[in-house]
Amino acid sequence: MDDTVKLTSINVVLGIIAGVLSGIFTIGMLGIKNDMIGLLIGIIFVYASLKLADNISSEDLDRSQKIWDCVLPFFFTWIIVWILLANYL
């Protein structure tokens, strides 16, 4: 499987997980209602996904490829899931 497909797929799944966790903290399901915790979760997941990309890829990734394959799929998925959960739950 191509590295681009692997990295994009993993980051979409991580974006869904981070979006659900951010949504839980935004609406206060765990007793803590704080939007900044949701933002912090997203930042931690982006950092972890970039470190994970170095281990998964078979060749060296330059900065632009990391942005297109890791950061953008994660960011858009995370924001969409977070906003949907915050507005509709």
Phi, psi and omega in degrees: 000143181293147180297324180297317180293318179298311183295317180295317180296316180296320182287331174293317178295318177296325177295321177294316179297314180294324178294320178294315179296319178295321177295322178298317180285333179288318181271352174081036180291335182262009181093351178245119180247102183207121179289331182292331175294321176298319177294319179296322176299317178297318180294318179296318180293323178296315179299316180295322180291326177291322176291323178292328180296326178294326181280330184278320187287145181275338178237169180290136179259134173275174187297319182292325178290325176295321180294315183286326184266337185244302190289311184293314176299320177297311185299311183293320178294316180299312182296317181297312181295317181298314181294318179297317180292320181292328183272330189248001175252000000 
